[in-house]
Amino acid sequence: MTTHSVTTKPTGCLLSPENTAAKLDCSIKYARRLMANGTLPKVKLGRRCVRTTAEAVDAFILRRTIGAKGGAV
């Protein structure tokens, strides 16, 4: 039996493009585009199955929030 070492420990849950779109209140197409262009990191579970982490979506919201510490001005 082979053991696999993991360099980073994933935390939180994974969101589908549909769940990501719901959380961002945007279209599914826009959520997929954010994953495709690398704005939101993606986790490939299969050939066509991609997810992103809830933490990545929260960080994206924080970066885009005007007036927030570390956000856009």
C-alpha positions as a printed NumPy array, in Angstrom:
array([[  0.   ,   0.   ,   0.   ],
       [  1.37 ,   3.404,  -1.009],
       [  0.976,   6.482,   1.123],
       [  0.848,   9.947,  -0.387],
       [  2.305,  12.966,   1.317],
       [  0.345,  16.177,   1.179],
       [  2.332,  19.414,   1.26 ],
       [ -0.591,  21.687,   2.087],
       [ -3.591,  20.748,   4.117],
       [ -6.869,  21.857,   2.475],
       [ -9.377,  23.447,   4.79 ],
       [-13.014,  24.357,   4.415],
       [-15.408,  23.228,   1.759],
       [-15.271,  23.227,  -2.009],
       [-17.777,  25.227,  -4.035],
       [-19.057,  24.395,  -7.5  ],
       [-19.33 ,  27.184, -10.079],
       [-23.06 ,  27.295,  -9.307],
       [-22.464,  27.668,  -5.554],
       [-19.722,  30.22 ,  -6.196],
       [-22.076,  32.241,  -8.394],
       [-24.743,  32.133,  -5.693],
       [-22.277,  33.312,  -3.04 ],
       [-21.055,  36.161,  -5.266],
       [-24.562,  36.939,  -6.586],
       [-23.294,  36.748, -10.168],
       [-23.822,  34.527, -13.191],
       [-22.433,  31.008, -13.386],
       [-20.562,  32.055, -16.534],
       [-18.762,  34.829, -14.605],
       [-17.884,  32.431, -11.758],
       [-16.434,  29.949, -14.28 ],
       [-14.458,  32.775, -15.909],
       [-12.964,  33.751, -12.531],
       [-11.8  ,  30.156, -12.084],
       [-10.547,  29.828, -15.67 ],
       [ -8.419,  32.987, -15.601],
       [ -6.932,  32.218, -12.179],
       [ -8.635,  34.983, -10.21 ],
       [-10.158,  32.229,  -8.095],
       [ -7.907,  29.175,  -7.659],
       [ -9.492,  26.014,  -8.962],
       [ -9.398,  22.413,  -7.838],
       [ -9.813,  19.944, -10.7  ],
       [-11.669,  16.852,  -9.559],
       [-11.998,  15.404, -13.03 ],
       [-11.813,  16.333, -16.668],
       [-14.743,  18.751, -16.468],
       [-15.367,  18.975, -12.732],
       [-13.82 ,  22.07 , -11.128],
       [-14.322,  23.634,  -7.713],
       [-12.896,  26.492,  -5.705],
       [-12.602,  26.92 ,  -1.953],
       [-14.966,  28.967,   0.152],
       [-11.916,  30.704,   1.643],
       [-10.779,  31.803,  -1.836],
       [-14.212,  33.274,  -2.538],
       [-14.192,  35.083,   0.833],
       [-10.704,  36.475,   0.1  ],
       [-11.878,  37.605,  -3.348],
       [-14.808,  39.446,  -1.775],
       [-12.519,  41.089,   0.77 ],
       [-10.061,  42.192,  -1.954],
       [-12.911,  43.732,  -3.933],
       [-14.585,  45.434,  -0.966],
       [-14.044,  49.189,  -1.085],
       [-12.782,  50.64 ,   2.176],
       [-11.888,  47.269,   3.732],
       [ -8.411,  46.74 ,   5.095],
       [ -6.439,  45.228,   2.234],
       [ -9.298,  45.837,  -0.206],
       [ -9.627,  48.11 ,  -3.207],
       [ -9.653,  51.858,  -2.662]])
